[in-house]
Amino acid sequence: MSNNRGQGGSLTSHSKELVSISYMFAICAQTGLNLSDPKLDNDGVDITLRGKGYKNYAWSKPKVDIQLKCTRFKRSNIDFKKRTLSFQIKKENYNELTDVEYPSILVINTVPKNQDHWIKQNNHSLGLRYNCYWYSLMGENELSKGSKILKIPLSQKLTPEAVLWLMEQAASKKIIKNIGRVYD
């Protein structure tokens, strides 16, 4: 972990957590989903999205656990031809997301290199820069050592539509799969 600090004194890594959580709160505000976070992160869950009123589904109160990661945007991590974002994930974080019994996803939040540019504000709005992308490891084989580089489709941007689709998958007790396309 880096010892870099923002102007206010907090570690940059803590500020990355806050901007990622802020993104999730904004998505929940638009979708009407609820967000909770565990007191301790000892099982790779940073937040849980919760829905209710999913009638005619297997679960009427679906949940999706989310592991949040925030990284500074680098052009070298984007393959523009294949339209993917490369992200290296450690074995312990990877393995926590492979369970098929409990819906869970990885969310990667990309932010500008300069912390002063993470948030853009004007007279009409406050915007978080850049984007979040989701990736599912449900059903994948666990890693025995090291880490793995994931190729996350840029089409799996974490939007309100994507989050509602993910919640429907959870409510239907389906394994969440990377679809790399628009949500039906």
N, C-alpha and C positions, 0 to 999 in steps of 0.2 A: 504494500500500500504506500502510496506517495505521501510525503509530508507537505505537499504544496497546499497553500492556504489562499482563500479568497480575501478580498479587501476587508471583510468583516471579521476575519480571524478563523472561520471554520475551515476544516480540511476540505479540499476540493472534492474528495471522494464523498463526503457527507452532503455537499451541495449537489453532486450528481444524483444521489439518492432522492433528494428533495425535488429536483426538477423532474425526475421520472415519476415520482408519486403525484406531482402536480399534473402531469400529463394524464395520468390515470383518473384523477379526480375530475378533470375536465371532460373526459370521455363518459364517465359515470353521470355527470351533470346533464349531458345531452341525451343519454340513453335511458335514464331512470333506474339504472342498476345501482346496487349498493356496493361499497368497498369496505373491507375490514383488513386489518393487519395484525399478525400475531405479535404477542408481547416479546417472544424470543424467536429469532430466525435460526432454528436448529435443524430444520428439515428442508431448507431450500425454498421456503415460501415467504416471499416478501409481502404480498397482498393476496386477498381472495376477493374475486368478484362474485356477487350473489344476486340472484334473480328470484322472483316469486310470481305466482299466478300463471305458471306454465301449465295450463289445463290441457288434458289429452296428451301429455308427455309422460315418460317413465318417472321423471322427477318433477314435482311441481315447484320445488325450490332448488334449482340447480346452482352449482358452485364451480368456479374455475380458479385453481390456484395459479399464481403467477410468480415467477422468479424474474426480478428486474435486473437488468445490466445496463449501465450507461457508459458510452464510449465516445471519445472525441472523434469527429468525422475525419476520415483520411480518404482521399481519392484512390489511394492504392488498395483500399478495402472494397472498392466497388468494381465489379466486372460489368461494364456498360453493354457489352455484346450479349452476355448471358443474363443480364439484369439481376445480379445477385450481390448481396452484401456478405463479405467474409467476416466471421467472428470466431475467435478461438475461445473454446470453453474448457474449463478444467474438468477432470474426471469426476470429482465429487459433485460438482454442479450438474454435469451431464446426467449422471446416474440417478440423481434425485428426480429427474423429469421423465424417466422411462416407464414408470408405473402405469398400468392400464386400468387399474381400479378407480383411481381418482383423477379426474380431468385436470391437467396442468399444462402450462405453456411457458416458454421463455419469451421475454419481451426485451428487445434491444433498443435502447434510446440513443440516437446519435445527436450529438451537440457540437456546435462550433468549437474550434480549438481555444479561442479566447473566451473565458468565462463571462466577460462583459457583453458578449454577443448572444448569450443563451436565450435571453428574453428581449423581445422587440416591443416597444410601446409607443403609441402615438395618442392623439386626442380621442380616437374612436375605439381603440382596441389594445389588448395585451396579447402577444403571441409568443408561444414557445417554439424555439428553433432547434433542431430540424424536425426529425420524425421518429416514430417508434415503429418497429417491425416485430411480428410475432413468428414463432417457430415451435412446432410440436416435436417432441422426442418420444411421445407415448408409443410403447410397443417396440422401441429400438432395443438392441442388445446393449447391456452395460459395457462400459469401457473397463479394461483390466488395469490400465495404467495411463499416465500422461494426460493428454488433452486431445481435442479434436477440433478441426476447423470446419465450421458449419457454413454452408452456402445458402443464405436466406433469400428467397425470392423478393425482389423489391415490390412485387405486386401484393405481398402479404403485409402491407402497411396496416398498422393498428388504427382503424377508423371506427366510428360508431357502428357502421354496418358490419364490419368484421367482428367486433365484440359481440353484437347481437347474434351473429351466425355462430360464433364460438359457444355462446350460452345455449343456443338451440341444440348444438351437438352434445353438450353436457346434459341437457334436459332429456335428450333421447338416449342417453347412456351409450353414445357412440365414441369410439376412439377418435380423437381429434387428429386429422391428417393435414399435412401441408398440401394446399390445393393450388397455390400459385396463380390464382385467378380471382375474378370478381365473385361476390357472394350471392348465391341464389336463395 
